Amino acid sequence: MRHRSLLILTTVITTGALTLTACGSRDGGSKDNSGGKKTVVVIGVDAPLTGSLSALGQGIKNSVDLAAKTANKNNEVPGIEFKVEALDDQAVPASGQANATKLVGNKDVLGVVGPLNSGVAQQMQGVFASAKLAQVSPANTAPALSQGDNWGKGEFKRPFDTYFRTAATDTVQGKFAANYLFKDAGKKKVFVVDDKQTYGAGLAAIFSDEFKKLGGEIVGTDHVTVKETDFSATADKVKSSGADSVYFGGQYPEGGLLADQIKKTGAAVPLMGGDGINDPAFISASAEANEGDLATSIGYPVEKLDTAKKFIEDYKAEGYKDPYAAYGGYSYDAGWAVIQAVKAVVAANSGKLPDDARAKVVEALGKVAFDGVTGKVAFDQYGDTTNKQLTVYKVEGGKWVDVKSDTFNQ
């Protein structure tokens, strides 16, 4: 899902160097079993905690919080107490960059979960890398974040070794969507719309390339602007194009309104999108019935995974005001990956954090492997998840219902 460069990076490099020398001397946490004070390790969280995407952001924050509480309760890392510092980026890249600088400046932060948006991540990666601070996103899907700008040409180069993610990339998701729409849904003429953002435009492009390779026709394209509400001109283009379906690259606030306005023209065609529209708010944004609209999402439905039962129970028991939403399971696994990396680093250093703890956590993350909420959790040479499971959802009876789950490695 998705420039104050020179001054910020200079500051971060200096701050990062100071932070690394201080990592081994922190305490002030609760007492361990022997009566001594535990060392505090902070897991940072960056997500849109307010604004139109807050339903997703709050689920990310709460799920990481649950991972930290579970680790503390089980004494997962002896001598270590985990805490969470969550910052709001409002889905704005500049805010994400400022948050990254703030998290780098906190010497207790040894890993960060987030952000939601790929465009925000682009502005954060360099800040974290300069301080050797690990970042694990539960939701970013833009391929360039891990495989470099020339990934589309078959040239793969990891830009930052501090970046990891538990979400599958758009390379997988876009192709999966195209295959379902063409082969399973039987649609041959699609009108493609995107919101001009990193996530939306990238996903739409990958979908379009695959759809054409399969023999489908792109009968028209258009763009919408984030936070606008009148998409009637685009809706009219869809109707006059003769499309039998629409693919939308973007998020649910615009996607829901676009679907509504297309249906109001009398065009009885389904709208399909990625994980950015797979939220109840997509349905509620439309005054018209959304029956038949489609969305892909990373992984299998959490509610149907045996591995997620305890997560769901524990989340409910904590009484969080907001649901874990689309990325809750992946956020918990991202947080738990950081915890396991810290555990490995502490174990390798006689039960204490080393002075270069941040760099050691980054190294340990690349070797992490465990059975998580969403299944097997591990990372490849690019920091991408090795879990390529995806699901197609359809709106039926006013709610999202999973209709096909599969592993897609094409």
DAGIUR-V901999 format. One record per helix or strand of 2 or more residues. SS is the DSSP state (@ for helix, = for strand). FROM is the first residue (numbers start at 1). LEN is the number of residues. If there is no record, write none. Layout:
ss=[SS & SS]
from=[FROM & FROM]
len=[LEN & LEN]
This chain:
ss=[@ & = & @ & = & @ & = & @ & = & @ & @ & = & @ & = & @ & = & @ & = & @ & = & @ & @ & = & @ & @ & @ & @ & = & = & = & =]
from=[5 & 39 & 54 & 80 & 93 & 109 & 118 & 134 & 144 & 151 & 163 & 170 & 189 & 198 & 217 & 232 & 245 & 252 & 270 & 275 & 280 & 294 & 302 & 306 & 328 & 357 & 369 & 375 & 389 & 399]
len=[21 & 9 & 20 & 9 & 13 & 6 & 13 & 4 & 4 & 3 & 3 & 15 & 6 & 16 & 7 & 10 & 5 & 13 & 4 & 3 & 5 & 5 & 3 & 13 & 20 & 9 & 4 & 5 & 8 & 9]
